[in-house]
């Protein structure tokens, strides 16, 4: 039997939007999706032999997945700390900041530092637990930042910092 490493500790911080999204998912699973699947399993069970009943077997599997997600969301939502205001010093990078950085080749990148539950590559939302965010924290405009990334080290210059929704 192999021993798995315990999962890395995740930061408890989340934006109000992120918390609302997780709460909405919990509500949807509990009030809409789970009752639908329970009904379908019930109907499939009424058809007789369950051992070869694909709808029944699939429905039970789906219920286990929904229940696992419900447990996770309930536990996670109880641990989260909603950060709903900018820090006292908005000239430095903290949770919730939108940051623009420039790499050594002159390319610009924009990121928002968010909680691990709300990372989204398409929206440039990076986790506060990521190497990039950890390197950026507490830096100011003009600071150089060295980041060790999976594809190698890189150096960036902080171009701008701002707080608020959107960019």
C-alpha positions in Angstrom: 0.0 0.0 0.0 1.5 3.3 -1.0 1.2 6.4 1.2 -0.1 9.5 -0.4 1.2 12.9 0.6 -1.3 15.0 2.4 -2.7 17.7 0.1 -0.9 21.0 0.4 -2.5 23.5 2.8 -4.6 25.9 0.8 -5.0 29.5 1.7 -8.4 30.3 3.2 -8.8 33.6 1.4 -11.5 34.2 -1.2 -13.0 37.2 -3.0 -16.8 38.0 -2.5 -17.4 36.9 -6.1 -15.5 33.6 -5.5 -17.5 32.9 -2.3 -20.8 33.6 -4.1 -19.9 31.2 -6.9 -19.1 28.4 -4.5 -22.3 29.1 -2.5 -24.3 29.1 -5.7 -22.8 25.7 -6.7 -23.6 24.2 -3.3 -27.2 25.5 -3.5 -27.6 24.2 -7.1 -26.2 20.7 -6.2 -28.4 20.4 -3.1 -31.6 21.9 -4.4 -31.6 21.0 -8.1 -29.1 18.4 -9.2 -29.2 15.9 -6.3 -33.0 15.7 -6.3 -33.0 15.2 -10.1 -30.5 12.3 -9.9 -32.2 10.8 -6.9 -35.5 10.7 -8.9 -33.7 9.1 -11.8 -32.1 6.5 -9.6 -35.4 5.8 -8.0 -37.1 5.3 -11.4 -34.2 3.1 -12.6 -34.4 1.0 -9.4 -38.1 0.4 -10.1 -37.3 -1.3 -13.4 -36.1 -4.4 -11.6 -32.7 -6.1 -11.7 -30.2 -3.5 -10.6 -27.0 -5.5 -11.3 -27.3 -4.9 -15.1 -29.2 -1.7 -15.0 -26.9 1.0 -16.5 -29.1 3.9 -15.5 -29.2 2.7 -11.9 -25.4 2.1 -11.7 -24.6 5.4 -13.4 -27.1 7.3 -11.2 -25.6 5.8 -8.0 -22.1 6.8 -9.2 -23.3 10.3 -9.9 -24.9 10.6 -6.5 -21.6 9.6 -4.8 -19.8 12.3 -6.8 -22.4 14.9 -6.0 -22.3 14.0 -2.3 -18.5 14.2 -2.2 -18.7 17.7 -3.8 -21.4 18.8 -1.4 -19.2 17.6 1.6 -16.2 19.4 0.1 -18.1 22.7 -0.5 -19.7 22.7 2.9 -16.4 22.2 4.7 -14.5 24.6 2.5 -17.1 27.4 2.7 -17.0 27.2 6.5 -13.2 27.7 6.5 -13.0 30.6 4.0 -12.2 34.2 4.9 -13.9 36.6 2.5 -11.6 39.6 1.7 -14.0 42.3 0.6 -11.9 45.5 0.9 -8.5 46.6 -0.4 -5.5 46.6 2.0 -4.5 49.7 4.0 -1.4 50.1 1.7 -2.6 49.9 -1.9 0.9 50.7 -3.2 1.9 47.1 -2.4 0.7 43.8 -3.8 -1.6 41.8 -1.6 -4.6 39.5 -2.0 -7.1 40.7 -4.6 -4.6 42.9 -6.4 -4.6 43.3 -10.2 -0.9 43.4 -11.2 0.7 44.2 -14.5 4.3 42.9 -14.9 6.8 43.0 -17.7 9.2 40.2 -18.5 12.8 40.5 -19.7 11.6 40.4 -23.4 9.3 43.4 -22.9 6.1 41.3 -22.9 3.3 42.5 -20.5 1.2 40.2 -18.4 -1.7 41.0 -16.1 -2.8 38.9 -13.2 -5.3 39.1 -10.3 -4.2 37.4 -7.1 -7.1 35.3 -5.8 -7.8 32.4 -3.5 -7.0 28.8 -4.7 -10.7 28.1 -5.2 -11.2 30.7 -7.8 -8.1 30.5 -10.1 -9.0 30.9 -13.8 -6.3 30.9 -16.5 -8.7 32.5 -19.0 -9.4 35.4 -16.7 -5.7 35.6 -15.5 -6.7 34.8 -12.0 -3.8 33.2 -10.2 -3.8 31.5 -6.8 -2.2 33.3 -3.9 -0.4 30.0 -3.3 1.2 30.0 -6.8 4.9 30.7 -7.2 4.2 33.8 -9.2 1.8 35.3 -6.6 4.2 34.4 -3.7 7.0 36.2 -5.5 4.8 39.3 -6.1 3.4 39.7 -2.6 4.4 42.9 -0.8 6.2 44.2 -3.9 5.7 47.8 -5.2 5.7 49.3 -8.7 9.2 49.3 -10.2 10.3 46.3 -8.1 12.0 43.4 -9.8 10.6 40.0 -9.1 12.4 36.6 -9.7 10.0 33.7 -10.1 10.9 30.0 -10.2 8.4 28.5 -12.5 7.9 24.9 -13.7 9.6 25.9 -17.0 12.5 27.7 -15.4 13.3 30.9 -13.6 12.1 34.3 -14.9 12.5 37.9 -13.9 9.6 40.4 -14.1 9.3 44.1 -13.3 6.1 45.3 -11.6 4.5 47.9 -13.8 1.2 48.6 -12.0 -0.9 47.6 -9.1 -4.6 48.2 -8.6 -7.5 47.0 -6.5 -11.1 46.6 -7.6 -13.1 44.3 -9.9 -12.1 43.9 -13.5 -9.1 45.4 -15.2 
